[in-house]
């Protein structure tokens, strides 16, 4: 699954266009490397999103195309 779509489905970022813009700006790191929105997310990847002075790190536990809003937190684990 594409990185921008995964960020939206997992609800780490609310909109896919915002996720795409964040990737283009270099604010999304996967395994400590900046990645494009087209990066193929795999189980075990560590995603870091930089929001201004704060950053959020999460490990990918599962990759699913669609998931219910209540279960979106099961796709990743905060580090």
Secondary structure as GFF3:
##gff-version 3
##sequence-region A 1 79
A	DSSP	alpha_helix	3	9	.	.	.	ID=ss1
A	DSSP	alpha_helix	16	24	.	.	.	ID=ss2
A	DSSP	beta_strand	28	30	.	.	.	ID=ss3
A	DSSP	beta_strand	33	34	.	.	.	ID=ss4
A	DSSP	beta_strand	46	51	.	.	.	ID=ss5
A	DSSP	beta_strand	54	60	.	.	.	ID=ss6
A	DSSP	three_ten_helix	69	75	.	.	.	ID=ss7
A	DSSP	beta_strand	76	78	.	.	.	ID=ss8
###
